Amino acid sequence: MTDKQTKNKTAFLLPSGEQLAKMWASSPIALVDQVKAPVLLALGKKDRRVPFSQGLEYYHALRARGELFYFVFNFI
């Protein structure tokens, strides 16, 4: 989502179809079939960039493909 500043308020706008297509095209989950190298996947509950649920989704996608990966997890 994007935000737009108005007088002392922030309005959240939904992405357009074109923006959604660009976001999907650059998403790691959309490219998981192209993974060729071992992956170090580090997840943490306090990660501000990647929601924990998305990291787990990537973990499951790699595991389903039988890819070699190393998983580091921090609940704190």
C-alpha positions in Angstrom: 0.0 0.0 0.0 1.1 3.5 -0.6 0.4 6.5 1.5 -0.6 10.0 0.5 -0.2 13.0 2.9 -3.2 15.3 3.2 -3.7 18.0 5.8 -2.4 16.3 9.0 -3.7 12.9 7.9 -2.3 10.0 6.0 -4.6 8.3 3.5 -3.7 4.8 2.5 -4.3 3.9 -1.2 -4.6 0.4 -2.6 -2.0 -0.4 -5.3 -3.2 -0.4 -8.9 -3.2 -3.6 -11.0 0.0 -2.5 -12.6 1.7 -1.9 -9.3 0.5 -5.3 -8.0 1.9 -7.0 -11.1 5.3 -5.3 -10.5 5.3 -6.2 -6.9 4.5 -9.9 -7.7 7.2 -10.0 -10.5 9.9 -9.0 -8.0 8.6 -11.1 -5.1 10.9 -13.8 -3.9 8.0 -16.2 -3.6 7.2 -15.7 -7.3 10.8 -16.6 -8.2 11.2 -19.6 -5.9 11.3 -21.9 -8.9 14.4 -20.2 -10.2 16.5 -20.8 -7.0 19.7 -22.6 -7.9 22.0 -21.8 -5.0 21.8 -22.8 -1.3 19.8 -20.2 0.7 20.4 -18.9 4.2 16.9 -18.0 5.5 16.9 -15.9 8.7 13.6 -15.1 10.3 12.7 -13.2 13.4 9.5 -12.1 15.1 10.7 -8.5 15.3 11.8 -8.2 11.7 10.4 -4.9 10.4 11.0 -5.6 6.7 9.5 -9.1 6.1 6.5 -10.3 8.0 7.2 -13.5 9.7 4.3 -15.3 7.9 5.9 -14.4 4.5 9.3 -15.8 5.6 7.6 -19.1 6.6 5.8 -19.2 3.3 9.2 -18.9 1.5 10.6 -21.6 3.8 7.8 -24.0 2.9 8.1 -23.2 -0.8 11.9 -24.0 -0.7 11.3 -27.2 1.3 8.6 -28.4 -1.1 11.0 -28.0 -3.9 13.7 -29.9 -2.1 16.1 -27.0 -2.2 19.1 -26.8 0.0 18.7 -24.1 2.6 19.8 -23.2 6.1 17.1 -21.9 8.5 17.8 -19.5 11.4 14.9 -18.5 13.6 14.7 -16.1 16.5 11.4 -15.9 18.5 12.7 -12.8 20.4 
